[in-house]
Amino acid sequence: MREAHSTHIALIVALDEQNAIGRGGDLLCHLPNDLKRFKQITTGHTVIMGRKTYESLPKGALPNRTNIVITSDHAENYPGCIVVRSVEEALTHYKEGEKIFVIGGGMLYRTTLSLADQLYITRIHHTFSDADTFFPGINTSEWKLIEKEPHEADEKHPYAYSFLTYTKK
């Protein structure tokens, strides 16, 4: 599918040491620098998300981005968003050469990992025992780590973390 056009698909996610990404419909923890990085990387681009991810957003559709929600629900429940029924339908909304970001949740990451050519990961150096949503494993024979930026825990960040960027080999 991706070979037919020059759209770039990236997955962006924060995950713990066991690839957990969420619990109870929310993020694992609050890391302000991760949220700043997410905003910096995705602003001006298209973001694709599942229904539960949309519902977890505190103010609805993300500003300064084209928001696409994949759901079987009614479109009027997602103001400011394009509502589609499948990943394939979501990808029909791309602009030539555009970078599209998949922002969650777990099922959507599993569905789109094979389509992606880049991963933006915030690795939280902690394990959350009560996590209930997970990111698929990253096969290092398919992905090359091109950037790693470690950060220590501090007064605003309860856990150490690293910003990691991977490209498909």
Secondary structure, DSSP 4 states (H G I P E B T S, - for coil): -GGGS--EEEEEEEE-TT-EEEBTTB-SS--HHHHHHHHHHHTTSEEEEEHHHHHH-TTSSPTTSEEEEE-SS-GGGSTTEEEESSHHHHHTT--TT-EEEE---HHHHHHHGGG-SEEEEEEESS--TT--EEPPP--TTTEEEEEEEEE---SS-SS-EEEEEEEE-
